[in-house]
Amino acid sequence: MESIMPASVTLKAIEGPLKGREFSYSRKTTIIAGSSAECGLKIPAPAPRHLCLIKVYPPELMIEGPDDLKLIFVNGQNIRRLKDRKTPHEDEDSDRNGYELKNGDEIKLGNSVFKIETTAAEPKDELLLKVIKVQQARVDEEEASGIKGYETLKNIGKGSRGTVFLAKDSAGELVALKIMNSVIASNSKRLADFERKVRFSKGLKHKNIIRFHEGGYSSGKYYLVHEYCDGGTVGQLMASRGGALGLSEALGIMFQVLDGLDYMHNAELPCTLLLPDGSRRYRRGLLHRSVCPHNIFLSGQGAASVVKIGGFDIATPIETSEDDLTGDIAGNICFMTRKIFVDYDVHRAEYDVWAAAATLYNMLTGKYPRDFPDNCQELWQAVLRNHPVPIRERNPEIPRKIADVIDETLVEEPQMKYKSALEFKNALQAALASSGEIMPAGFIDPGQTVPVGHFTPTEFHIGDILLDRYEIKGLIGEDGILTTFRAFDIKMNIEVALHKWNIFSVEELDFAVRNSQIWEKLPECWNIIRCLKVLTIQGVPCIITGIPEGSPLSVWIRKTPGRTLEKLLNISIQALTGLDSIHKKGIVHQNIKPNIMFLTDFEVIVISGFELAEICPPGMDTVEGGCFTPSYCSPEQAKNEKISSKTDIWGWAVTVLEMFTGKASWASGQIVGDIFDDVLNSTNGDGSVQMPEKLRKIIKRCLKRNSAERPAASELLFELKELYKDITGKDPGSNIFRNL
């Protein structure tokens, strides 16, 4: 049977200064009650500014109070003593103080008393809704397998609105299958809202939005199917990085998020809006309402990863109609602007922009913009009372100009500065360019048109002062990939090495940006070149490092006939120490050779030359390679196979052999394992150093063709230190630290 009258809730003031007034609601909404002028239900003083939340779900309603409930009474009893009567339509899993109010209840808020009157709408088919509710009461993998056309593989997530399964469709493609919970099917308005959201999702087609396949009803369950993102969520990525992301990575993600939001906020929706003149037109713009790290997904791995916005469960049109369930406050409260609480029936794109800024803040600091209490009952009051903390107070390493844009975006009163996602993105990009920071991956889309002359090689000259900070003093060297200058850091009053990428195409720019992020991740270690800063100068990525003092190890090998066994062992151990430190970060150098190692006057080995380095994706120990020096390459590099930390072990072993023999007498590094003994035997007495038998056996293990059979750097370090002690009677490295 069709509904005759809509459900409604009315609060009639029967005592106090508001006596005689009525407040009626026929749509789902959330109201702040208190004495503040911004409250939807204004209670005259001495009531607190923000006394409570009233959530209306016609014909039901719930009151949520803070921890201090002494000013709230229901039917003459303080709300503290009442049994928790949480409404069945409560969306969020929470521990808040929620109390369901019934028809005829009298509620005292401060010095005002209201009587509750509710009118229920007649459902379309009461019996049908009861049957569906029973069918929807429990969703598990066995039930999910009943969705026609999909094979359920495993449960990959559960939320307050449903359960998500990894599944295969009839074509064998992996998809995400979401089974909606009983709330959807047991309420006619929610069912209509679910159907509208299916239509909205079908109309969204953008590379930075999760692709929707279908939604429907099968085997007593309502379901949604969308593309499966194998890279997980940004929230999971943050957890794998220790809770926060680096600047380049976070901005690279956010730029793609803002592209997706800009499209979404302006998209034409497959539903119409009734105009004042009686005509209709298609509505434009969808508000996400729950932008946060756990609703941002990653498809693909490493540099090929694409950022996609998901989690459209509570999305709603920006242009609303009476049929929309729009007044509720839902989503992750830690990423909500206070405007949502104050203007609860208004939907603006800037609310998503605020959430995006809060998400970027969270990615860079691991913290929320506001300080929240431990007591979850007071979270909504924290949103209303606490201003966002300036981001540099959380992380002072964030460049000031970028921090200023983030802080400005999080200012809520009197109005928000950036009204659209595009405005926020443009402001971030302008701050990035003027701050001299490195452009993140995705800053320039490889598919976009690049102006002619954009990649005209940038020239730096002696005497140039770059960014008002770095004075070029001279040229150190050039290898085709990087040009390295000796520069003076005016701010820090030190000499540094400035490495400029030589870029001639968008592809080379993308490679430079990705690799520069690896330099940022280099560990603090005596035996690794120290990366001081990664930035952009005149549109070109540049890396600032310490100056590799001393001479390349290759020069030392050729020009130092008096090499000793003790010194060679010490150098070998130091090189392993450096490799072990980068391997623990997932970094593969892939071009280990004497020419990229520097021996300082203090006899410290420093590994540089990370311009070809790669980093293994989380949870993996191999990565695509492809760049190497033939005389030091491993068998897997020669075959163009994936590389790993064991690839560096091969290069280290070939380097050690060259140190003992005094030269590289082989044309290809991949054959060194086969000719190892012959090379050693042929150079005895020819300015070489005799290699101990125990070390021979160690090096041979490092030259196994199967990389899995080679020892790790940490294992080799232990063995070589023991060998050094046996031969010299000293602790390796003791001379180094005495000199330093």
C-alpha positions in Angstrom: 0.0 0.0 0.0 1.4 3.4 -1.0 2.2 6.0 1.7 -0.5 8.6 2.2 1.4 11.0 4.6 5.1 11.2 5.2 6.5 10.3 8.5 7.2 13.2 10.8 8.5 14.3 14.2 7.4 17.4 16.1 8.9 18.9 19.2 6.2 21.0 21.0 7.6 23.4 23.6 5.2 23.1 26.6 7.3 24.8 29.4 10.0 27.5 29.5 10.8 30.5 27.4 9.9 28.7 24.1 6.5 27.6 25.3 4.0 27.5 22.5 6.5 27.0 19.7 6.6 23.9 17.5 9.6 22.4 15.6 8.5 19.9 12.9 10.7 17.6 10.8 9.6 15.3 8.0 13.0 14.5 6.6 16.0 12.8 8.1 18.2 15.5 9.8 20.6 16.2 12.6 20.1 19.3 14.9 22.4 20.9 17.4 20.5 22.1 20.5 22.1 24.8 22.6 22.3 28.5 23.3 24.7 29.3 20.5 23.3 31.3 17.6 24.5 28.6 15.2 22.3 25.9 16.8 19.4 24.6 14.8 17.3 24.3 18.0 18.3 27.4 20.0 17.7 26.9 23.8 17.9 30.2 25.7 20.7 30.7 28.2 21.8 29.4 30.7 21.9 26.3 28.5 25.4 25.4 27.3 26.4 26.7 23.8 26.2 23.1 22.5 24.0 21.0 24.7 23.3 17.9 22.6 22.6 16.5 19.2 19.1 15.5 18.1 19.1 12.9 15.3 15.7 12.7 13.5 14.7 9.6 11.6 11.0 10.2 11.0 9.0 8.9 12.8 11.9 8.2 15.2 14.5 10.4 16.9 17.5 10.0 19.1 19.3 12.4 21.4 23.1 12.2 21.8 24.5 14.0 24.8 28.1 14.7 25.9 29.5 13.0 29.0 27.9 15.6 31.2 24.2 14.9 31.0 22.9 16.8 34.1 20.9 19.3 32.1 18.9 16.7 30.0 15.8 14.9 31.4 13.3 12.6 29.8 9.9 12.1 31.4 11.3 13.7 34.6 14.3 11.4 34.9 17.9 12.4 34.2 19.0 10.8 31.0 21.9 9.2 32.8 19.5 6.7 34.4 17.7 5.8 31.3 18.4 2.6 29.5 20.2 3.1 26.2 17.6 2.9 23.5 19.6 3.3 20.3 17.5 3.6 17.2 17.7 0.7 14.7 18.5 3.3 12.0 21.7 4.5 13.6 24.4 4.3 10.9 27.6 4.5 12.8 29.2 1.9 15.1 29.9 4.0 18.1 29.9 4.2 21.9 28.1 7.6 22.1 25.4 8.3 24.7 22.4 7.7 22.4 18.8 7.6 23.7 15.8 6.9 21.5 12.8 9.1 22.2 9.2 7.8 21.7 5.9 9.4 20.9 4.6 11.2 24.0 8.0 11.5 25.7 8.7 14.8 27.4 12.3 16.0 27.2 13.8 18.8 29.2 16.7 20.6 27.6 18.1 23.3 29.9 15.1 25.3 31.1 12.8 24.3 28.2 10.5 21.3 28.1 9.3 19.7 24.8 6.7 17.0 24.1 7.5 14.6 21.3 4.8 13.9 18.8 5.5 11.4 15.9 3.4 10.4 12.9 4.3 7.2 11.1 3.9 6.8 7.3 2.2 3.8 6.0 4.8 1.5 4.3 4.3 0.2 0.8 4.1 -3.4 1.9 4.6 -4.1 5.6 4.8 -7.8 5.2 7.3 -7.6 2.4 9.5 -5.3 4.4 9.4 -7.7 7.4 10.4 -10.7 5.1 13.3 -8.7 3.6 14.5 -7.6 7.1 14.7 -11.3 8.2 16.5 -12.2 5.0 19.0 -9.4 5.6 19.6 -10.0 9.3 22.9 -11.7 8.7 25.4 -11.5 5.9 28.3 -13.9 5.7 30.4 -15.6 3.0 27.9 -18.4 2.5 25.1 -15.9 1.8 27.3 -13.7 -0.4 28.0 -16.7 -2.6 24.3 -16.6 -3.6 24.7 -13.5 -5.7 24.1 -14.7 -9.3 27.1 -14.3 -11.6 29.7 -13.9 -8.9 32.0 -16.3 -7.1 33.0 -15.2 -3.6 36.7 -15.6 -2.8 37.1 -14.0 0.7 35.9 -11.4 3.1 38.0 -8.2 2.7 36.2 -5.7 4.9 33.1 -5.0 7.0 31.5 -1.7 7.9 28.4 -0.4 9.5 26.6 -0.4 6.1 27.6 -3.8 4.7 30.3 -6.4 4.1 32.8 -6.4 1.2 34.0 -9.6 -0.5 36.7 -10.2 -3.1 34.8 -12.0 -5.9 35.2 -13.1 -9.5 32.6 -12.2 -12.1 31.5 -14.5 -15.0 34.4 -13.3 -17.1 37.0 -14.1 -14.4 37.7 -10.5 -13.5 38.4 -9.7 -9.8 35.8 -7.4 -8.4 34.7 -6.0 -5.0 31.2 -7.3 -4.0 29.5 -5.3 -1.3 26.4 -6.9 0.4 24.3 -4.2 2.1 23.1 -4.9 5.7 19.6 -5.2 6.9 19.1 -1.4 7.4 18.8 -0.9 3.6 16.0 -3.4 3.0 14.0 -2.8 6.2 13.1 0.8 5.5 11.3 2.0 2.4 13.0 5.4 2.3 16.5 3.9 2.7 15.7 1.4 -0.1 14.8 4.3 -2.4 18.0 6.1 -1.3 20.0 3.0 -2.1 18.5 2.7 -5.6 19.3 6.4 -6.2 22.9 5.9 -5.2 23.2 3.0 -7.6 22.1 5.4 -10.4 24.5 8.1 -9.2 27.4 5.7 -9.2 26.7 4.4 -12.7 27.0 7.9 -14.0 30.6 8.5 -12.6 33.3 7.7 -15.1 36.7 9.1 -14.2 40.2 7.5 -13.8 40.4 8.7 -10.2 37.0 7.3 -9.1 36.4 3.6 -8.5 34.5 2.2 -11.5 31.0 1.0 -10.7 29.8 -2.2 -12.4 26.3 -2.8 -11.1 23.9 -2.9 -8.1 20.8 -4.9 -7.5 18.8 -7.4 -5.5 19.6 -11.2 -5.5 18.8 -14.0 -3.1 17.2 -11.7 -0.6 20.2 -9.3 -0.5 21.0 -5.9 -1.9 24.5 -5.6 -3.4 26.9 -3.3 -5.2 29.8 -4.4 -7.5 32.7 -2.2 -8.3 36.3 -2.6 -9.4 38.8 -4.2 -7.1 41.9 -2.1 -6.2 44.8 -4.4 -5.4 46.9 -1.7 -3.8 44.6 -1.3 -0.7 43.7 2.0 0.8 45.8 5.0 1.6 45.1 4.3 5.3 46.8 1.0 4.9 49.7 2.6 3.1 50.1 5.0 5.9 50.2 2.2 8.4 52.9 0.4 6.4 54.9 3.7 6.4 54.7 4.0 10.2 51.7 6.2 10.3 52.5 9.1 7.9 53.7 9.7 4.3 56.5 11.8 2.9 55.6 15.2 1.2 56.0 14.0 -2.4 54.0 10.8 -1.9 51.2 12.6 0.0 50.9 15.4 -2.6 51.0 12.9 -5.5 48.0 11.1 -3.9 46.1 14.3 -3.1 46.4 15.8 -6.6 44.7 12.7 -8.0 42.0 12.8 -5.2 41.3 16.5 -6.1 41.0 15.6 -9.8 38.4 13.0 -8.9 36.5 15.3 -6.6 36.5 18.1 -9.1 34.9 15.8 -11.7 32.4 14.5 -9.1 31.3 17.9 -8.0 30.5 18.9 -11.5 29.2 15.7 -13.0 25.7 15.5 -14.5 23.7 13.0 -12.5 21.0 10.6 -13.9 18.2 12.3 -11.9 16.3 15.5 -12.4 15.5 18.6 -10.4 12.1 20.3 -10.4 12.6 24.0 -11.2 10.3 26.9 -9.9 8.7 27.2 -13.4 7.6 23.6 -13.3 10.3 22.4 -15.8 13.0 19.8 -15.0 16.7 19.5 -15.7 19.4 17.0 -14.8 21.1 17.7 -11.4 24.8 18.4 -11.3 27.3 17.5 -8.7 27.7 14.7 -6.2 29.0 15.3 -2.6 31.1 12.4 -1.3 30.7 13.3 2.4 33.3 10.8 3.7 36.7 11.7 2.2 39.3 10.2 4.3 42.4 7.9 3.9 40.3 4.7 4.2 38.1 5.7 1.3 41.0 6.5 -1.0 42.1 3.4 -2.9 45.3 2.5 -4.8 45.1 0.4 -8.0 48.4 -1.0 -9.2 51.8 -0.9 -7.6 54.7 1.6 -7.3 54.9 4.5 -9.9 52.1 2.9 -11.9 49.6 3.2 -9.0 46.5 5.1 -9.7 44.5 6.8 -6.9 40.8 6.2 -6.8 38.1 7.6 -4.6 35.6 5.0 -3.2 33.2 4.6 -0.3 30.1 6.3 -1.9 27.7 4.9 0.7 26.6 8.3 2.0 27.2 10.4 -1.1 24.4 12.8 -2.0 23.6 15.3 -4.7 24.8 18.8 -4.1 21.5 19.9 -5.6 19.0 18.2 -3.2 15.3 17.5 -3.5 12.6 16.4 -1.0 13.3 12.7 -1.8 16.9 12.8 -0.7 18.0 11.5 2.8 20.4 14.4 3.3 20.1 15.8 6.7 22.1 13.2 8.6 25.6 13.7 9.9 27.5 10.7 8.8 31.1 9.7 7.9 34.3 9.9 9.8 33.9 12.7 12.3 37.7 13.4 12.5 37.5 14.6 8.8 34.4 16.7 9.1 34.1 20.4 9.0 32.0 22.0 11.7 29.9 23.5 8.9 28.2 20.1 8.5 26.9 20.3 12.0 25.8 23.9 11.7 24.4 23.8 8.1 23.2 20.3 8.3 20.6 20.7 5.4 23.0 22.4 3.0 25.5 20.5 0.8 28.5 22.3 -0.7 31.5 21.1 -2.6 33.7 22.9 -0.1 32.8 20.4 2.6 34.6 17.7 0.6 37.5 20.2 0.0 37.8 20.6 3.8 37.9 16.9 4.2 40.5 16.5 1.5 42.7 19.1 3.3 42.2 17.2 6.5 43.2 14.0 4.7 46.4 15.6 3.4 47.1 16.9 6.9 46.6 13.4 8.3 48.9 11.9 5.6 51.7 14.3 6.4 51.5 14.2 10.2 49.7 11.0 11.1 47.4 13.1 13.2 44.0 14.7 12.8 43.7 18.5 12.3 41.8 18.9 15.6 42.6 17.7 19.0 40.0 15.1 20.1 39.3 13.9 23.6 39.7 10.2 24.5 36.0 10.2 25.4 34.1 9.4 22.2 30.9 10.9 23.6 32.5 14.4 23.2 33.8 14.0 19.6 31.1 16.2 18.1 31.6 18.9 20.7 35.3 18.9 19.8 34.4 19.5 16.2 32.4 22.6 17.2 34.8 23.9 19.8 38.3 23.1 18.8 40.1 24.8 15.9 42.5 22.9 13.7 46.1 22.9 15.0 48.5 24.6 12.5 50.1 21.8 10.6 53.7 22.8 11.2 53.1 22.4 15.0 52.6 18.7 14.2 55.4 18.5 11.6 57.8 21.4 11.3 59.5 19.8 8.3 56.6 20.7 6.0 57.5 23.7 3.8 55.9 26.8 5.1 54.1 27.8 1.8 52.5 24.4 1.5 51.6 24.4 5.2 50.0 27.9 4.7 47.7 26.6 2.0 46.6 23.6 4.1 46.0 25.7 7.1 44.0 28.3 5.1 41.8 25.5 3.6 41.0 24.3 7.1 39.8 27.7 8.3 36.0 27.5 8.6 34.8 30.9 9.8 33.5 33.2 8.6 33.7 31.3 5.3 36.0 28.7 3.6 38.7 30.1 1.3 38.6 27.4 -1.4 35.2 26.6 -2.8 36.2 23.9 -5.2 38.7 21.0 -5.4 40.3 22.7 -8.4 41.0 25.9 -6.4 42.6 23.9 -3.6 44.8 21.9 -6.1 45.9 25.1 -7.9 46.9 26.7 -4.6 48.9 23.6 -3.6 50.7 23.5 -7.0 51.5 27.2 -6.8 52.9 26.7 -3.3 54.9 23.7 -4.4 56.4 25.5 -7.3 57.4 28.6 -5.2 58.7 26.5 -2.3 61.3 24.7 -4.4 60.0 21.2 -3.3 60.2 18.3 -5.7 57.1 17.7 -7.9 55.4 14.5 -6.7 54.6 11.5 -8.9 51.5 12.4 -10.8 52.2 16.1 -10.7 52.5 16.0 -14.5 50.3 13.4 -16.2 52.5 11.5 -18.8 49.4 11.6 -21.1 48.9 15.4 -21.2 50.1 17.7 -23.9 53.4 19.4 -23.0 54.2 22.8 -24.4 57.0 22.9 -27.0 60.2 23.9 -25.4 59.0 22.8 -21.9 61.9 20.4 -21.7 64.6 22.6 -23.1 67.7 21.6 -21.0 68.1 23.9 -18.0 71.5 25.4 -17.6 73.2 26.3 -14.3 76.3 28.5 -14.4 79.1 29.3 -11.9 78.0 32.3 -9.9 74.2 31.5 -10.2 72.3 31.8 -6.9 69.3 29.4 -7.0 66.2 29.9 -4.8 68.1 32.7 -3.0 70.1 30.0 -1.2 72.4 27.8 -3.4 75.4 29.5 -5.1 76.9 27.4 -7.9 80.7 27.2 -7.3 81.8 24.7 -9.9 81.1 21.4 -11.8 81.8 18.1 -10.1 80.8 15.8 -12.9 78.1 14.6 -15.4 77.0 11.1 -16.3 74.2 11.7 -18.8 71.5 11.3 -16.1 72.6 13.8 -13.5 74.8 16.8 -13.7 76.4 17.4 -10.3 77.6 20.9 -9.1 79.6 22.0 -6.1 77.4 24.6 -4.4 77.4 26.8 -1.3 74.3 26.6 0.9 74.0 30.2 2.1 71.4 29.4 4.7 73.3 26.6 6.3 76.8 28.0 5.6 78.1 24.7 4.2 79.2 23.3 0.8 76.9 20.8 -0.8 76.5 18.8 -3.9 73.6 19.8 -6.2 72.5 17.1 -8.5 70.4 18.3 -11.4 68.4 15.8 -13.5 69.0 16.0 -17.3 65.5 15.9 -18.6 64.3 15.9 -22.3 60.9 14.3 -22.1 57.8 13.8 -19.9 58.9 10.2 -19.4 62.3 11.3 -18.1 60.6 13.8 -15.8 58.4 11.0 -14.4 61.4 8.8 -13.8 63.3 11.7 -12.1 60.4 12.4 -9.8 60.0 8.8 -8.8 63.8 8.3 -8.3 64.1 11.5 -6.3 61.6 10.1 -3.8 64.0 7.2 -3.3 66.8 9.6 -2.4 64.5 11.1 0.2 64.3 7.7 1.8 68.0 7.0 2.1 68.9 6.0 5.6 71.3 7.9 7.9 74.5 5.8 7.7 78.2 6.6 7.5 78.5 4.5 4.4 75.6 6.1 2.4 75.7 9.6 0.8 73.6 11.9 2.9 70.5 13.3 1.1 69.8 16.8 2.6 66.9 17.9 0.5 64.9 17.1 -2.7 63.4 20.1 -4.5 62.6 21.7 -7.8 64.7 24.5 -9.3 63.4 26.2 -12.5 61.0 23.3 -13.0 63.7 20.7 -12.8 64.0 18.1 -10.0 67.2 18.5 -8.0 68.8 16.6 -5.1 71.0 18.3 -2.5 73.5 15.9 -0.8 76.7 16.1 1.1 79.8 16.3 -1.1 81.3 12.9 -1.7 84.8 13.8 -0.5 87.9 11.7 -1.4 88.2 9.8 -4.7 86.2 7.1 -6.4 87.1 3.6 -5.3 87.9 2.8 -8.9 90.7 5.4 -8.9 92.0 4.2 -5.6 92.2 0.6 -6.9 94.2 1.6 -10.0 96.5 4.1 -8.3 97.3 2.3 -5.0 99.6 -0.6 -5.5 100.2 -1.0 -1.8 96.8 -2.3 -1.0 96.7 -4.5 2.1 94.4 -7.4 3.0 93.3 -5.6 6.2 92.3 -2.4 4.2 90.5 -4.4 1.6 88.5 -6.3 4.2 87.6 -3.1 6.0 86.4 -1.5 2.7 84.4 -4.6 1.9 82.7 -4.5 5.4 81.9 -0.8 5.1 80.3 -1.3 1.7 78.2 -4.1 3.1 77.2 -1.9 6.0 75.8 0.7 3.6 74.0 -2.0 1.5 72.5 -3.5 4.6 71.1 -0.1 5.6 69.3 0.6 2.2 68.1 -3.0 1.9 66.3 -2.7 5.2 64.4 0.3 3.5 63.5 -1.9 0.5 65.9 0.1 -1.7 67.9 -1.7 -4.5 70.8 0.2 -5.8 71.2 -2.0 -8.9 74.4 -0.4 -10.1 77.0 -1.3 -7.4 80.5 -0.8 -8.7 83.8 0.9 -7.6 83.0 4.0 -9.5 80.0 4.9 -7.3 81.9 4.4 -4.0 84.0 7.1 -2.6 87.0 6.5 -0.2 87.5 9.6 2.0 90.7 10.8 3.6 89.4 9.1 6.8 89.2 5.8 4.9 85.4 5.7 5.1 83.6 4.2 2.1 80.5 6.3 1.0 78.1 4.8 -1.5 76.5 7.2 -3.9 75.0 7.0 -7.4 71.4 6.3 -6.5 70.0 7.8 -9.7 69.1 4.3 -11.0 67.9 2.9 -7.7 64.5 1.2 -7.3 62.4 0.5 -4.3 60.4 -2.7 -3.7 56.7 -2.3 -3.3 55.4 -3.1 0.3 55.3 -6.8 1.0 57.5 -7.7 -2.0 61.3 -8.3 -2.3 61.6 -7.8 -6.1 61.1 -4.9 -8.4 61.5 -4.2 -12.1 65.0 -3.1 -13.0 66.7 -2.6 -16.4 69.6 -0.2 -15.8 73.1 -1.4 -15.2 76.8 -1.3 -16.1 77.7 -4.3 -18.2 81.0 -5.2 -16.4 79.2 -5.4 -13.0 75.7 -6.7 -14.0 74.1 -9.8 -12.5 72.6 -12.7 -14.5 69.1 -11.5 -13.8 69.9 -8.0 -15.0 71.4 -9.4 -18.2 68.1 -11.3 -18.8 66.0 -8.2 -18.0 64.4 -10.1 -15.1 63.2 -8.5 -11.8 65.9 -7.4 -9.4 66.3 -7.6 -5.6 68.7 -6.8 -2.9 70.6 -9.9 -4.0 71.4 -8.1 -7.2 73.4 -5.6 -5.2 75.2 -8.5 -3.5 76.4 -9.7 -6.9 77.7 -6.2 -7.7 79.4 -6.1 -4.3 81.1 -9.4 -4.9 82.4 -8.3 -8.4 83.7 -5.1 -6.8 85.6 -7.1 -4.1 87.1 -9.3 -6.8 88.3 -6.1 -8.6 89.8 -4.7 -5.4 91.9 -7.9 -4.9 93.0 -8.3 -8.5 93.6 -4.6 -9.2 91.5 -4.5 -12.4 88.3 -5.6 -14.1 89.6 -8.1 -16.8 86.1 -9.3 -17.8 83.7 -7.6 -20.3 80.4 -8.8 -18.7 79.7 -9.1 -15.0 77.2 -11.9 -15.5 80.1 -14.4 -16.2 82.2 -13.5 -13.2 80.8 -16.5 -11.2 82.0 -18.9 -13.9 85.5 -17.4 -14.3 86.1 -16.5 -10.6 88.8 -19.0 -9.8 90.6 -18.4 -13.2 90.6 -14.7 -12.6 92.2 -15.0 -9.2 94.7 -17.6 -10.3 95.8 -15.6 -13.3 96.6 -12.4 -11.4 98.7 -13.8 -8.5 101.9 -11.9 -8.3 100.7 -9.2 -10.7 100.1 -6.4 -8.2 97.1 -8.2 -6.7 96.4 -9.2 -3.1 95.9 -12.8 -2.3 92.4 -13.6 -1.3 92.0 -15.9 1.8 90.4 -19.2 1.1 87.5 -18.5 3.5 86.8 -15.2 1.7 86.9 -17.1 -1.7 84.1 -19.4 -0.5 82.0 -16.4 0.7 82.4 -14.6 -2.6 81.5 -17.7 -4.6 78.2 -17.9 -2.6 77.5 -14.3 -3.6 78.0 -15.2 -7.3 75.3 -17.9 -7.5 73.3 -17.5 -10.7 70.1 -18.1 -8.7 69.7 -14.9 -6.7 67.7 -16.7 -4.0 70.8 -18.7 -3.1 73.0 -15.6 -2.4 73.4 -14.5 1.2 71.9 -11.2 2.4 74.0 -8.3 3.4 73.3 -8.8 7.1 74.5 -12.4 6.9 77.7 -11.4 5.0 78.4 -8.6 7.5 78.6 -11.1 10.4 80.8 -13.5 8.4 83.2 -10.8 7.2 83.6 -9.2 10.6 84.5 -12.5 12.1 87.0 -13.1 9.3 88.5 -9.6 9.9 88.9 -10.4 13.6 90.5 -13.7 12.9 93.0 -12.2 10.5 93.9 -8.9 12.2 92.9 -9.4 15.8 91.0 -6.1 15.6 87.4 -4.9 15.5 86.5 -3.8 12.0 85.9 0.0 11.7 87.8 0.9 14.9 90.4 2.9 13.0 87.6 4.8 11.2 85.9 6.1 14.3 89.2 7.0 15.9 90.1 9.1 12.9 86.6 10.7 12.8 
